[in-house]
């Protein structure tokens, strides 16, 4: 079993919508790797 842990850290001014789009694109790519891919996400705000 393989695992991946990704953090999208945004140092500049980015809207919540832009960040959500980036996360959705990453998740879409990961799910394309195979039917057994499981994805969970957590949004942390400063």
N, C-alpha and C positions, 0 to 999 in steps of 0.2 A: 504494500500500500504506500502511495506517495502522498505527500502533503505540501501545501503551499500556504504561506501566511503573507499577505500583502497589506501594506499601509500606504494610503494615499495621503501624503502630508503636503499641504499647500501653504507655502510661505507668503504668497502674494495675495492681493485682493481677488477673491473668486467667489462668485455667488453660490448659494446652496444648490441652485439648479445646475450650474456648471459642474459642481462636484458630484452631484447625483448622476449626471450624464456620464462622467468619466467612470464612476463606479459601475454603472450599468453596462458600459462597454467592456470593462474588465470581466464582469460576471458572464456576459454573453460569450466572450472568448473562452473562458474557463469551461463553461458548459459544453462548448463545441468540442472539447477534448475527449468526451465519451459519456455514455449514459450513466456511469456510476459516480460522476462528479457531484459532490454535495457542496453547496455554498451557504455560508451564513455571513451576515454583515452586522456591524455595529457602528453607529455614528457617535463620535465623541466631539463635543463642542467645547471650545475654550471659554 
